[in-house]
Every structure is written in C-alpha cells, then in structure tokens.
Amino acid sequence: MKLGAWRRGIVLVSCALFAMSGCVRRTIAISSSPADALVFVNDREIGRTPCEVSFTYYGEYDVRLKLDGYESVAGSGTASAPFWDFIGADLVAELAPLNLESRVEWHFDLVKAQRSPTALLERARSMRGIVEGAMPSAVAEVGPVEPVGEGALPPKGSAEVPVPPTEAPSDYPGSAP
C-alpha cells in the first residue's frame, strides 16, 4: 500500500514540474522603411511590415519585400542562436520554469522605383561596370575564328562548335524521297 502512495506522489510531482516548465519562443520581427511592404520568407507570404513570424531553426532565410512604387528587395536574413539555445543548454532552457524568447529583428530600407528609361540604362551601365570589374583580367579575348568546311572539325583550341548538316541523308528514316 505504501508503494502505491509513493507512486502517486511521484506522478503528482512530475505533473507539477511539467506544468511549471517553461518554453522557448523564437520570433523574427521584420520592419521596412516605408512600412506596409509585402514580406516573403523562404517563398512563404508572411504579411505586411511591420510583422512577426515564429521560427524553429536558426540559420539563413531568404527574404523578399515588395511595395508598389518601390524597388523589390531580395536578400537574406540570419537568425543566430543565443547562448542559452545551443545543444545541451537548450534542454535545460526548455525544462526550466522560465519563459525564454529568442527575438531576431531585421530592417529593410526600400528605394523608390525609377521608371525613366534613362535611369534604367544608367543602372544597367553601372551594373555592367561592377560585373566587368569583378572579372579576372587574365581572361583572354577569343578572336575571330576562320570558317571551316561542312562536317569538318574546327582547328584544335578554337572556340567554334561544329554545326551538323541541316539536311538528313536520303536513306534516313522519315526523310523526303
């Protein structure tokens, strides 16, 4: 009989500890300037800024923002784990009678859209300059290649790709007689 009362006591204490155990809440708060931009995180629509979304895993997330009259923003945001949410410590944090919150805040500044063709060309030129500046200067220009006869292979080291004949032989199935 004493053993049954002892078991009931353990069950009651376990239930009380379980009820007192805390939880960890993980949220990402996203804001933009100006507000009211439509937010997508990992291609899932979240809402309009300012907004919050719960998350489970720390790491890098793809983020897109859209707002009429402004350039769309496509980038990423990183959610880093706090000191108490690493392997081992996270178990203690979950079981401790504490309510912990991991809050990550991301802010994006939107740029007014430029609709004029001149501004678009200027942006394209600046992007071209950035890309060309990033290319290694050791890349050699490929000069003009002399044409080769039909069916012949191009000279060794040339950039030309042989083109197959456009007409099928007369004995080829499906060719016109």
N, CA and C atoms as an extended XYZ file, in Angstrom:
531
Properties=species:S:1:pos:R:3:atomname:S:1:resname:S:1:resid:I:1 pbc="F F F"
N         0.812       -1.181        0.000 N   MET     1
C         0.000        0.000        0.000 CA  MET     1
C         0.862        1.254        0.000 C   MET     1
N         1.939        1.250        0.797 N   LYS     2
C         2.806        2.410        0.840 CA  LYS     2
C         3.460        2.659       -0.513 C   LYS     2
N         3.699        1.602       -1.274 N   LEU     3
C         4.327        1.730       -2.586 CA  LEU     3
C         3.394        2.456       -3.555 C   LEU     3
N         2.094        2.221       -3.495 N   GLY     4
C         1.128        2.900       -4.351 CA  GLY     4
C         1.050        4.383       -4.046 C   GLY     4
N         1.088        4.761       -2.797 N   ALA     5
C         1.061        6.177       -2.409 CA  ALA     5
C         2.338        6.869       -2.868 C   ALA     5
N         3.436        6.165       -2.810 N   TRP     6
C         4.728        6.703       -3.243 CA  TRP     6
C         4.686        6.976       -4.753 C   TRP     6
N         4.100        6.052       -5.519 N   ARG     7
C         3.981        6.223       -6.967 CA  ARG     7
C         3.075        7.416       -7.298 C   ARG     7
N         1.971        7.521       -6.568 N   ARG     8
C         1.074        8.655       -6.798 CA  ARG     8
C         1.783        9.972       -6.507 C   ARG     8
N         2.596        9.992       -5.510 N   GLY     9
C         3.366       11.191       -5.165 CA  GLY     9
C         4.329       11.567       -6.294 C   GLY     9
N         4.987       10.562       -6.863 N   ILE    10
C         5.918       10.817       -7.965 CA  ILE    10
C         5.165       11.350       -9.184 C   ILE    10
N         4.013       10.777       -9.464 N   VAL    11
C         3.209       11.233      -10.599 CA  VAL    11
C         2.765       12.676      -10.380 C   VAL    11
N         2.310       12.998       -9.164 N   LEU    12
C         1.876       14.361       -8.873 CA  LEU    12
C         3.029       15.352       -8.983 C   LEU    12
N         4.190       14.993       -8.459 N   VAL    13
C         5.357       15.875       -8.537 CA  VAL    13
C         5.777       16.045       -9.994 C   VAL    13
N         5.749       14.963      -10.768 N   SER    14
C         6.111       15.037      -12.189 CA  SER    14
C         5.148       15.951      -12.946 C   SER    14
N         3.859       15.806      -12.672 N   CYS    15
C         2.864       16.666      -13.323 CA  CYS    15
C         3.074       18.123      -12.935 C   CYS    15
N         3.381       18.384      -11.683 N   ALA    16
C         3.612       19.761      -11.229 CA  ALA    16
C         4.841       20.350      -11.900 C   ALA    16
N         5.926       19.563      -12.004 N   LEU    17
C         7.136       20.040      -12.676 CA  LEU    17
C         6.874       20.291      -14.156 C   LEU    17
N         6.098       19.405      -14.771 N   PHE    18
C         5.773       19.572      -16.180 CA  PHE    18
C         4.948       20.838      -16.400 C   PHE    18
N         4.008       21.094      -15.503 N   ALA    19
C         3.166       22.283      -15.614 CA  ALA    19
C         3.979       23.553      -15.385 C   ALA    19
N         4.999       23.472      -14.555 N   MET    20
C         5.817       24.646      -14.262 CA  MET    20
C         6.917       24.857      -15.303 C   MET    20
N         7.169       23.861      -16.141 N   SER    21
C         8.270       24.011      -17.092 CA  SER    21
C         7.977       25.147      -18.054 C   SER    21
N         9.021       25.794      -18.459 N   GLY    22
C         8.886       26.964      -19.330 CA  GLY    22
C         8.870       26.574      -20.792 C   GLY    22
N         8.987       27.572      -21.611 N   CYS    23
C         9.048       27.312      -23.044 CA  CYS    23
C         9.960       28.354      -23.672 C   CYS    23
N        10.395       28.045      -24.865 N   VAL    24
C        11.240       28.953      -25.620 CA  VAL    24
C        10.447       29.400      -26.834 C   VAL    24
N        10.340       30.702      -26.997 N   ARG    25
C         9.623       31.257      -28.143 CA  ARG    25
C        10.644       31.929      -29.059 C   ARG    25
N        10.617       31.541      -30.325 N   ARG    26
C        11.551       32.095      -31.315 CA  ARG    26
C        10.755       32.899      -32.336 C   ARG    26
N        11.058       34.193      -32.471 N   THR    27
C        10.349       35.036      -33.429 CA  THR    27
C        11.330       35.906      -34.211 C   THR    27
N        10.928       36.195      -35.442 N   ILE    28
C        11.655       37.137      -36.288 CA  ILE    28
C        10.718       38.319      -36.510 C   ILE    28
N        11.182       39.518      -36.183 N   ALA    29
C        10.420       40.745      -36.403 CA  ALA    29
C        11.010       41.431      -37.633 C   ALA    29
N        10.160       41.696      -38.632 N   ILE    30
C        10.620       42.300      -39.885 CA  ILE    30
C         9.952       43.662      -40.038 C   ILE    30
N        10.772       44.680      -40.281 N   SER    31
C        10.251       46.029      -40.497 CA  SER    31
C        10.881       46.591      -41.763 C   SER    31
N        10.259       47.617      -42.315 N   SER    32
C        10.801       48.258      -43.505 CA  SER    32
C        10.523       49.743      -43.450 C   SER    32
N        11.280       50.452      -44.230 N   SER    33
C        11.079       51.879      -44.349 CA  SER    33
C        10.907       52.180      -45.830 C   SER    33
N         9.742       52.556      -46.314 N   PRO    34
C         8.475       52.761      -45.628 CA  PRO    34
C         7.810       51.432      -45.266 C   PRO    34
N         6.854       51.536      -44.356 N   ALA    35
C         6.129       50.349      -43.881 CA  ALA    35
C         5.121       49.877      -44.918 C   ALA    35
N         4.463       48.793      -44.636 N   ASP    36
C         3.392       48.197      -45.442 CA  ASP    36
C         3.899       47.419      -46.659 C   ASP    36
N         5.166       47.019      -46.657 N   ALA    37
C         5.699       46.192      -47.744 CA  ALA    37
C         5.274       44.742      -47.521 C   ALA    37
N         4.972       44.045      -48.600 N   LEU    38
C         4.593       42.637      -48.534 CA  LEU    38
C         5.860       41.813      -48.335 C   LEU    38
N         5.858       40.911      -47.332 N   VAL    39
C         7.054       40.158      -46.950 CA  VAL    39
C         6.884       38.680      -47.281 C   VAL    39
N         7.929       38.096      -47.888 N   PHE    40
C         8.011       36.662      -48.143 CA  PHE    40
C         9.274       36.144      -47.473 C   PHE    40
N         9.154       35.082      -46.676 N   VAL    41
C        10.311       34.437      -46.068 CA  VAL    41
C        10.333       33.007      -46.584 C   VAL    41
N        11.431       32.641      -47.239 N   ASN    42
C        11.565       31.322      -47.879 CA  ASN    42
C        10.359       31.030      -48.773 C   ASN    42
N         9.989       32.014      -49.596 N   ASP    43
C         8.886       31.926      -50.566 CA  ASP    43
C         7.524       31.697      -49.933 C   ASP    43
N         7.379       32.019      -48.664 N   ARG    44
C         6.095       31.927      -47.981 CA  ARG    44
C         5.672       33.327      -47.571 C   ARG    44
N         4.463       33.727      -47.981 N   GLU    45
C         3.991       35.062      -47.644 CA  GLU    45
C         3.742       35.162      -46.143 C   GLU    45
N         4.334       36.183      -45.532 N   ILE    46
C         4.231       36.369      -44.090 CA  ILE    46
C         3.196       37.428      -43.743 C   ILE    46
N         3.203       38.528      -44.468 N   GLY    47
C         2.291       39.635      -44.175 CA  GLY    47
C         2.923       40.938      -44.627 C   GLY    47
N         2.450       42.028      -44.074 N   ARG    48
C         2.968       43.356      -44.413 CA  ARG    48
C         3.743       43.910      -43.223 C   ARG    48
N         4.791       44.657      -43.531 N   THR    49
C         5.637       45.197      -42.475 CA  THR    49
C         4.908       46.294      -41.714 C   THR    49
N         5.138       46.391      -40.411 N   PRO    50
C         5.941       45.510      -39.574 CA  PRO    50
C         5.177       44.224      -39.251 C   PRO    50
N         5.910       43.120      -39.226 N   CYS    51
C         5.269       41.829      -38.935 CA  CYS    51
C         6.235       40.934      -38.175 C   CYS    51
N         5.690       39.872      -37.630 N   GLU    52
C         6.473       38.880      -36.893 CA  GLU    52
C         6.116       37.494      -37.387 C   GLU    52
N         7.102       36.609      -37.334 N   VAL    53
C         6.879       35.219      -37.709 CA  VAL    53
C         7.659       34.337      -36.735 C   VAL    53
N         7.043       33.225      -36.336 N   SER    54
C         7.729       32.258      -35.479 CA  SER    54
C         8.614       31.371      -36.337 C   SER    54
N         9.710       30.915      -35.770 N   PHE    55
C        10.588       30.005      -36.494 CA  PHE    55
C        11.108       28.931      -35.550 C   PHE    55
N        11.576       27.848      -36.135 N   THR    56
C        12.067       26.720      -35.348 CA  THR    56
C        13.583       26.605      -35.403 C   THR    56
N        14.157       26.820      -36.591 N   TYR    57
C        15.581       26.570      -36.797 CA  TYR    57
C        16.355       27.863      -37.027 C   TYR    57
N        17.519       27.948      -36.410 N   TYR    58
C        18.401       29.083      -36.636 CA  TYR    58
C        19.140       28.884      -37.954 C   TYR    58
N        19.531       29.961      -38.572 N   GLY    59
C        20.257       29.883      -39.828 CA  GLY    59
C        19.916       31.048      -40.722 C   GLY    59
N        20.107       30.850      -42.022 N   GLU    60
C        19.873       31.906      -43.002 CA  GLU    60
C        18.550       31.681      -43.710 C   GLU    60
N        17.800       32.760      -43.885 N   TYR    61
C        16.491       32.716      -44.525 CA  TYR    61
C        16.487       33.651      -45.737 C   TYR    61
N        15.806       33.227      -46.804 N   ASP    62
C        15.612       34.091      -47.970 CA  ASP    62
C        14.465       35.043      -47.669 C   ASP    62
N        14.676       36.330      -47.953 N   VAL    63
C        13.668       37.344      -47.649 CA  VAL    63
C        13.430       38.193      -48.896 C   VAL    63
N        12.149       38.427      -49.212 N   ARG    64
C        11.765       39.325      -50.313 CA  ARG    64
C        10.722       40.296      -49.801 C   ARG    64
N        10.838       41.552      -50.225 N   LEU    65
C         9.853       42.576      -49.887 CA  LEU    65
C         9.399       43.252      -51.162 C   LEU    65
N         8.091       43.517      -51.268 N   LYS    66
C         7.507       44.189      -52.430 CA  LYS    66
C         6.584       45.292      -51.945 C   LYS    66
N         6.677       46.446      -52.626 N   LEU    67
C         5.796       47.561      -52.327 CA  LEU    67
C         5.657       48.381      -53.600 C   LEU    67
N         4.411       48.696      -53.979 N   ASP    68
C         4.163       49.477      -55.187 CA  ASP    68
C         4.899       50.813      -55.114 C   ASP    68
N         5.560       51.150      -56.229 N   GLY    69
C         6.285       52.409      -56.312 CA  GLY    69
C         7.707       52.319      -55.802 C   GLY    69
N         8.126       51.130      -55.305 N   TYR    70
C         9.471       50.931      -54.763 CA  TYR    70
C        10.100       49.705      -55.407 C   TYR    70
N        11.428       49.700      -55.467 N   GLU    71
C        12.154       48.546      -55.981 CA  GLU    71
C        11.946       47.365      -55.026 C   GLU    71
N        11.743       46.186      -55.580 N   SER    72
C        11.632       44.989      -54.746 CA  SER    72
C        12.995       44.691      -54.123 C   SER    72
N        12.965       44.126      -52.936 N   VAL    73
C        14.188       43.759      -52.236 CA  VAL    73
C        14.232       42.244      -52.152 C   VAL    73
N        15.340       41.672      -52.574 N   ALA    74
C        15.560       40.233      -52.437 CA  ALA    74
C        16.897       40.053      -51.748 C   ALA    74
N        16.874       39.415      -50.605 N   GLY    75
C        18.106       39.239      -49.848 CA  GLY    75
C        17.966       38.094      -48.878 C   GLY    75
N        18.731       38.173      -47.817 N   SER    76
C        18.663       37.123      -46.814 CA  SER    76
C        18.793       37.744      -45.428 C   SER    76
N        18.339       36.991      -44.467 N   GLY    77
C        18.457       37.391      -43.073 CA  GLY    77
C        18.959       36.205      -42.276 C   GLY    77
N        19.729       36.479      -41.258 N   THR    78
C        20.316       35.413      -40.454 CA  THR    78
C        19.726       35.447      -39.050 C   THR    78
N        19.340       34.284      -38.576 N   ALA    79
C        18.867       34.126      -37.204 CA  ALA    79
C        19.918       33.316      -36.456 C   ALA    79
N        20.610       33.970      -35.532 N   SER    80
C        21.671       33.307      -34.756 CA  SER    80
C        21.138       32.906      -33.391 C   SER    80
N        21.593       31.767      -32.921 N   ALA    81
C        21.128       31.239      -31.637 CA  ALA    81
C        21.762       32.006      -30.483 C   ALA    81
N        20.973       32.323      -29.435 N   PRO    82
C        21.548       32.940      -28.237 CA  PRO    82
C        22.345       31.898      -27.446 C   PRO    82
N        23.092       32.334      -26.465 N   PHE    83
C        23.971       31.431      -25.720 CA  PHE    83
C        23.214       30.295      -25.047 C   PHE    83
N        21.970       30.528      -24.645 N   TRP    84
C        21.218       29.509      -23.916 CA  TRP    84
C        20.476       28.540      -24.839 C   TRP    84
N        20.641       28.684      -26.154 N   ASP    85
C        19.890       27.816      -27.069 CA  ASP    85
C        20.816       26.955      -27.932 C   ASP    85
N        21.896       26.449      -27.340 N   PHE    86
C        22.784       25.515      -28.019 CA  PHE    86
C        22.535       24.110      -27.490 C   PHE    86
N        23.077       23.112      -28.158 N   ILE    87
C        22.872       21.716      -27.767 CA  ILE    87
C        23.287       21.523      -26.313 C   ILE    87
N        22.422       20.939      -25.547 N   GLY    88
C        22.647       20.712      -24.123 CA  GLY    88
C        21.981       21.801      -23.302 C   GLY    88
N        22.362       23.032      -23.549 N   ALA    89
C        21.769       24.157      -22.813 CA  ALA    89
C        20.307       24.339      -23.196 C   ALA    89
N        19.956       23.977      -24.424 N   ASP    90
C        18.564       24.138      -24.856 CA  ASP    90
C        17.627       23.194      -24.099 C   ASP    90
N        18.099       22.016      -23.734 N   LEU    91
C        17.274       21.085      -22.964 CA  LEU    91
C        16.980       21.671      -21.583 C   LEU    91
N        17.998       22.229      -20.958 N   VAL    92
C        17.811       22.852      -19.651 CA  VAL    92
C        16.860       24.043      -19.780 C   VAL    92
N        17.021       24.838      -20.856 N   ALA    93
C        16.162       26.008      -21.060 CA  ALA    93
C        14.710       25.596      -21.262 C   ALA    93
N        14.487       24.481      -21.956 N   GLU    94
C        13.119       24.005      -22.178 CA  GLU    94
C        12.490       23.479      -20.893 C   GLU    94
N        13.278       22.845      -20.052 N   LEU    95
C        12.734       22.232      -18.846 CA  LEU    95
C        12.677       23.187      -17.656 C   LEU    95
N        13.478       24.242      -17.691 N   ALA    96
C        13.488       25.199      -16.583 CA  ALA    96
C        12.161       25.966      -16.575 C   ALA    96
N        11.696       26.337      -15.370 N   PRO    97
C        10.422       27.070      -15.308 CA  PRO    97
C        10.586       28.541      -15.714 C   PRO    97
N        11.102       28.741      -16.911 N   LEU    98
C        11.322       30.088      -17.444 CA  LEU    98
C        10.627       30.205      -18.790 C   LEU    98
N        10.180       31.376      -19.088 N   ASN    99
C         9.655       31.649      -20.426 CA  ASN    99
C        10.698       32.485      -21.158 C   ASN    99
N        11.452       31.832      -22.036 N   LEU   100
C        12.531       32.496      -22.750 CA  LEU   100
C        12.074       32.878      -24.147 C   LEU   100
N        12.612       33.984      -24.652 N   GLU   101
C        12.272       34.409      -26.008 CA  GLU   101
C        13.548       34.733      -26.761 C   GLU   101
N        13.641       34.171      -27.960 N   SER   102
C        14.726       34.489      -28.874 CA  SER   102
C        14.116       35.351      -29.965 C   SER   102
N        14.458       36.625      -29.978 N   ARG   103
C        13.856       37.569      -30.923 CA  ARG   103
C        14.943       38.109      -31.842 C   ARG   103
N        14.703       37.965      -33.145 N   VAL   104
C        15.623       38.456      -34.164 CA  VAL   104
C        14.904       39.574      -34.907 C   VAL   104
N        15.586       40.697      -35.129 N   GLU   105
C        14.966       41.825      -35.819 CA  GLU   105
C        15.723       42.141      -37.104 C   GLU   105
N        14.970       42.232      -38.191 N   TRP   106
C        15.519       42.603      -39.493 CA  TRP   106
C        14.813       43.860      -39.975 C   TRP   106
N        15.587       44.807      -40.505 N   HIS   107
C        15.012       46.028      -41.057 CA  HIS   107
C        15.533       46.206      -42.486 C   HIS   107
N        14.642       46.592      -43.393 N   PHE   108
C        14.996       46.807      -44.797 CA  PHE   108
C        14.572       48.202      -45.217 C   PHE   108
N        15.472       48.918      -45.911 N   ASP   109
C        15.159       50.227      -46.470 CA  ASP   109
C        14.838       50.052      -47.945 C   ASP   109
N        13.648       50.478      -48.338 N   LEU   110
C        13.228       50.357      -49.728 CA  LEU   110
C        13.601       51.623      -50.487 C   LEU   110
N        13.935       51.458      -51.783 N   VAL   111
C        14.338       52.561      -52.646 CA  VAL   111
C        13.214       52.822      -53.641 C   VAL   111
N        12.890       54.103      -53.854 N   LYS   112
C        11.847       54.461      -54.826 CA  LYS   112
C        12.206       53.912      -56.192 C   LYS   112
N        11.208       53.393      -56.896 N   ALA   113
C        11.417       52.843      -58.235 CA  ALA   113
C        11.693       53.971      -59.213 C   ALA   113
N        12.636       53.738      -60.113 N   GLN   114
C        12.953       54.707      -61.153 CA  GLN   114
C        12.373       54.175      -62.448 C   GLN   114
N        11.371       54.853      -62.953 N   ARG   115
C        10.648       54.373      -64.132 CA  ARG   115
C        11.194       54.933      -65.446 C   ARG   115
N        12.085       55.908      -65.398 N   SER   116
C        12.544       56.517      -66.648 CA  SER   116
C        13.536       55.594      -67.351 C   SER   116
N        13.480       55.519      -68.699 N   PRO   117
C        14.415       54.668      -69.450 CA  PRO   117
C        15.865       55.105      -69.268 C   PRO   117
N        16.085       56.403      -69.111 N   THR   118
C        17.452       56.895      -68.926 CA  THR   118
C        18.039       56.373      -67.623 C   THR   118
N        17.251       56.402      -66.551 N   ALA   119
C        17.724       55.901      -65.261 CA  ALA   119
C        17.969       54.399      -65.324 C   ALA   119
N        17.115       53.689      -66.045 N   LEU   120
C        17.288       52.244      -66.195 CA  LEU   120
C        18.586       51.934      -66.930 C   LEU   120
N        18.872       52.668      -68.024 N   LEU   121
C        20.124       52.461      -68.766 CA  LEU   121
C        21.335       52.782      -67.896 C   LEU   121
N        21.231       53.824      -67.106 N   GLU   122
C        22.352       54.199      -66.229 CA  GLU   122
C        22.613       53.109      -65.189 C   GLU   122
N        21.549       52.557      -64.622 N   ARG   123
C        21.718       51.457      -63.667 CA  ARG   123
C        22.313       50.237      -64.330 C   ARG   123
N        21.898       49.943      -65.570 N   ALA   124
C        22.447       48.799      -66.301 CA  ALA   124
C        23.935       49.004      -66.565 C   ALA   124
N        24.325       50.228      -66.942 N   ARG   125
C        25.741       50.518      -67.189 CA  ARG   125
C        26.560       50.370      -65.909 C   ARG   125
N        26.022       50.831      -64.803 N   SER   126
C        26.776       50.716      -63.548 CA  SER   126
C        26.914       49.243      -63.138 C   SER   126
N        25.854       48.455      -63.358 N   MET   127
C        25.946       47.018      -63.043 CA  MET   127
C        26.951       46.326      -63.955 C   MET   127
N        26.970       46.726      -65.228 N   ARG   128
C        27.930       46.154      -66.169 CA  ARG   128
C        29.352       46.461      -65.702 C   ARG   128
N        29.582       47.702      -65.260 N   GLY   129
C        30.903       48.069      -64.761 CA  GLY   129
C        31.304       47.251      -63.552 C   GLY   129
N        30.339       46.996      -62.668 N   ILE   130
C        30.626       46.184      -61.482 CA  ILE   130
C        30.991       44.766      -61.887 C   ILE   130
N        30.219       44.192      -62.812 N   VAL   131
C        30.469       42.814      -63.243 CA  VAL   131
C        31.796       42.713      -63.978 C   VAL   131
N        32.060       43.651      -64.891 N   GLU   132
C        33.318       43.608      -65.636 CA  GLU   132
C        34.501       43.835      -64.713 C   GLU   132
N        34.332       44.648      -63.687 N   GLY   133
C        35.410       44.874      -62.729 CA  GLY   133
C        35.681       43.646      -61.888 C   GLY   133
N        34.676       42.802      -61.709 N   ALA   134
C        34.841       41.589      -60.902 CA  ALA   134
C        35.465       40.454      -61.693 C   ALA   134
N        35.468       40.570      -63.047 N   MET   135
C        36.033       39.503      -63.872 CA  MET   135
C        37.554       39.570      -63.807 C   MET   135
N        38.233       38.417      -63.761 N   PRO   136
C        39.697       38.437      -63.724 CA  PRO   136
C        40.259       38.983      -65.033 C   PRO   136
N        41.322       39.774      -64.911 N   SER   137
C        41.912       40.397      -66.098 CA  SER   137
C        42.716       39.394      -66.914 C   SER   137
N        43.008       38.211      -66.379 N   ALA   138
C        43.811       37.223      -67.092 CA  ALA   138
C        43.007       36.483      -68.154 C   ALA   138
N        41.693       36.701      -68.217 N   VAL   139
C        40.874       36.019      -69.210 CA  VAL   139
C        41.178       36.618      -70.575 C   VAL   139
N        41.585       35.773      -71.513 N   ALA   140
C        41.958       36.253      -72.847 CA  ALA   140
C        40.717       36.376      -73.711 C   ALA   140
N        40.724       37.376      -74.562 N   GLU   141
C        39.645       37.548      -75.523 CA  GLU   141
C        39.791       36.489      -76.608 C   GLU   141
N        38.700       35.909      -77.038 N   VAL   142
C        38.722       34.937      -78.129 CA  VAL   142
C        38.537       35.720      -79.418 C   VAL   142
N        39.499       35.593      -80.307 N   GLY   143
C        39.458       36.319      -81.574 CA  GLY   143
C        38.542       35.637      -82.565 C   GLY   143
N        38.399       36.233      -83.768 N   PRO   144
C        37.541       35.626      -84.777 CA  PRO   144
C        38.110       34.289      -85.237 C   PRO   144
N        37.220       33.357      -85.519 N   VAL   145
C        37.614       32.027      -85.950 CA  VAL   145
C        37.286       31.899      -87.431 C   VAL   145
N        38.252       31.382      -88.188 N   GLU   146
C        38.013       31.205      -89.618 CA  GLU   146
C        37.020       30.079      -89.820 C   GLU   146
N        36.102       30.227      -90.783 N   PRO   147
C        35.123       29.171      -91.017 CA  PRO   147
C        35.797       27.911      -91.522 C   PRO   147
N        35.223       26.790      -91.163 N   VAL   148
C        35.745       25.504      -91.607 CA  VAL   148
C        34.714       24.856      -92.513 C   VAL   148
N        35.148       23.867      -93.263 N   GLY   149
C        34.249       23.183      -94.185 CA  GLY   149
C        33.166       22.425      -93.449 C   GLY   149
N        32.053       22.181      -94.142 N   GLU   150
C        30.922       21.495      -93.542 CA  GLU   150
C        31.311       20.084      -93.150 C   GLU   150
N        31.025       19.715      -91.917 N   GLY   151
C        31.321       18.373      -91.425 CA  GLY   151
C        32.736       18.250      -90.896 C   GLY   151
N        33.599       19.229      -91.156 N   ALA   152
C        34.972       19.159      -90.672 CA  ALA   152
C        35.023       19.641      -89.232 C   ALA   152
N        36.005       19.159      -88.506 N   LEU   153
C        36.189       19.600      -87.128 CA  LEU   153
C        36.968       20.907      -87.127 C   LEU   153
N        36.683       21.784      -86.208 N   PRO   154
C        37.433       23.036      -86.133 CA  PRO   154
C        38.862       22.768      -85.681 C   PRO   154
N        39.763       23.701      -85.940 N   PRO   155
C        41.146       23.501      -85.510 CA  PRO   155
C        41.233       23.364      -83.995 C   PRO   155
N        42.212       22.597      -83.524 N   LYS   156
C        42.380       22.352      -82.100 CA  LYS   156
C        42.584       23.682      -81.374 C   LYS   156
N        41.855       23.870      -80.270 N   GLY   157
C        41.978       25.072      -79.468 CA  GLY   157
C        41.033       26.188      -79.886 C   GLY   157
N        40.248       25.981      -80.949 N   SER   158
C        39.335       27.050      -81.362 CA  SER   158
C        38.049       26.972      -80.547 C   SER   158
N        37.329       28.085      -80.504 N   ALA   159
C        36.092       28.163      -79.725 CA  ALA   159
C        34.878       27.820      -80.568 C   ALA   159
N        35.064       27.519      -81.837 N   GLU   160
C        33.930       27.242      -82.713 CA  GLU   160
C        33.382       25.849      -82.450 C   GLU   160
N        32.075       25.736      -82.502 N   VAL   161
C        31.400       24.459      -82.306 CA  VAL   161
C        30.948       23.969      -83.673 C   VAL   161
N        31.270       22.713      -84.038 N   PRO   162
C        30.837       22.226      -85.349 CA  PRO   162
C        29.317       22.166      -85.439 C   PRO   162
N        28.771       22.560      -86.577 N   VAL   163
C        27.329       22.552      -86.798 CA  VAL   163
C        26.992       21.363      -87.682 C   VAL   163
N        26.053       20.512      -87.252 N   PRO   164
C        25.693       19.353      -88.073 CA  PRO   164
C        24.955       19.811      -89.331 C   PRO   164
N        25.018       19.020      -90.398 N   PRO   165
C        24.292       19.389      -91.611 CA  PRO   165
C        22.797       19.481      -91.343 C   PRO   165
N        22.112       20.387      -92.053 N   THR   166
C        20.684       20.590      -91.807 CA  THR   166
C        19.817       19.615      -92.588 C   THR   166
N        20.350       19.025      -93.628 N   GLU   167
C        19.559       18.067      -94.404 CA  GLU   167
C        19.950       16.655      -94.017 C   GLU   167
N        18.926       15.800      -93.823 N   ALA   168
C        19.195       14.406      -93.493 CA  ALA   168
C        19.486       13.641      -94.786 C   ALA   168
N        20.341       12.613      -94.715 N   PRO   169
C        20.616       11.798      -95.904 CA  PRO   169
C        19.323       11.174      -96.423 C   PRO   169
N        19.275       10.880      -97.728 N   SER   170
C        18.050       10.368      -98.356 CA  SER   170
C        17.645        9.010      -97.814 C   SER   170
N        18.599        8.218      -97.300 N   ASP   171
C        18.242        6.894      -96.768 CA  ASP   171
C        17.873        6.969      -95.274 C   ASP   171
N        17.831        8.157      -94.681 N   TYR   172
C        17.481        8.336      -93.288 CA  TYR   172
C        15.971        8.185      -93.123 C   TYR   172
N        15.491        7.386      -92.135 N   PRO   173
C        14.040        7.190      -91.959 CA  PRO   173
C        13.338        8.523      -91.716 C   PRO   173
N        12.243        8.746      -92.424 N   GLY   174
C        11.455        9.948      -92.259 CA  GLY   174
C        11.875       11.070      -93.182 C   GLY   174
N        12.957       10.876      -93.954 N   SER   175
C        13.367       11.948      -94.865 CA  SER   175
C        12.540       11.868      -96.143 C   SER   175
N        12.379       13.000      -96.796 N   ALA   176
C        11.573       13.065      -98.018 CA  ALA   176
C        12.321       12.385      -99.163 C   ALA   176
N        11.613       11.631     -100.054 N   PRO   177
C        12.305       10.934     -101.165 CA  PRO   177
C        12.754       11.893     -102.257 C   PRO   177
